[in-house]
Amino acid sequence: MHLVTAPNLTSPDDFYEALIHAHRDLSSNDSHSLNARLVLLLANHIGSQEVLREALQAAREGSQA
């Protein structure tokens, strides 16, 4: 299994809105904690170390732009 990087969300704008709503009224620390919990929940759902390593690398490379 490989990391899917092509658009794959059925409704990306709705997800983005839900993500922003989840962060509304949170302190910076609480927002960071929410992000960390979300990452761990999604990583658990994915389950594949190979895919997770690819995702980490892709995210890190994207932060160097």
C-alpha positions as CSV (number, residue, x, y, z in Angstrom):
1,M,0.0,0.0,0.0
2,H,1.3,3.5,-0.8
3,L,0.3,6.9,0.3
4,V,-2.6,8.4,-1.8
5,T,-1.6,12.0,-2.7
6,A,-4.1,12.6,-5.4
7,P,-7.3,14.4,-4.4
8,N,-9.5,11.8,-2.6
9,L,-12.0,13.7,-0.4
10,T,-15.5,13.6,-1.7
11,S,-16.2,17.0,-0.2
12,P,-12.9,18.8,0.8
13,D,-14.5,22.1,1.5
14,D,-16.9,20.5,4.0
15,F,-14.1,18.8,5.7
16,Y,-12.0,22.0,5.9
17,E,-15.1,23.8,7.4
18,A,-15.5,21.0,10.0
19,L,-11.8,21.2,10.8
20,I,-11.9,25.0,11.3
21,H,-15.1,24.6,13.4
22,A,-13.4,22.0,15.6
23,H,-10.6,24.6,16.4
24,R,-13.0,27.5,17.0
25,D,-12.6,29.1,20.4
26,L,-9.7,26.9,21.4
27,S,-6.5,28.2,22.9
28,S,-3.3,27.7,20.9
29,N,-2.3,24.8,23.2
30,D,-5.7,23.2,23.0
31,S,-5.6,23.6,19.2
32,H,-2.2,21.9,19.0
33,S,-3.5,19.1,21.3
34,L,-6.5,18.6,19.0
35,N,-4.2,18.3,16.0
36,A,-2.0,15.8,17.8
37,R,-5.0,13.7,18.8
38,L,-6.4,13.8,15.2
39,V,-3.1,12.8,13.7
40,L,-2.9,9.8,16.1
41,L,-6.5,8.7,15.4
42,L,-5.9,8.9,11.7
43,A,-2.6,7.1,12.0
44,N,-4.3,4.3,13.9
45,H,-6.9,4.1,11.2
46,I,-4.3,3.9,8.5
47,G,-2.3,1.3,10.4
48,S,0.5,0.8,7.9
49,Q,3.9,2.0,9.0
50,E,5.0,2.2,5.4
51,V,2.2,4.6,4.5
52,L,2.7,6.6,7.7
53,R,6.4,7.0,6.9
54,E,5.5,8.2,3.4
55,A,3.1,10.7,4.9
56,L,5.6,12.0,7.4
57,Q,8.2,12.5,4.6
58,A,5.7,14.2,2.3
59,A,4.5,16.5,5.1
60,R,8.1,17.4,6.0
61,E,9.1,18.1,2.4
62,G,6.0,20.3,2.0
63,S,7.1,22.3,5.0
64,Q,10.4,23.2,3.3
65,A,8.7,25.0,0.4
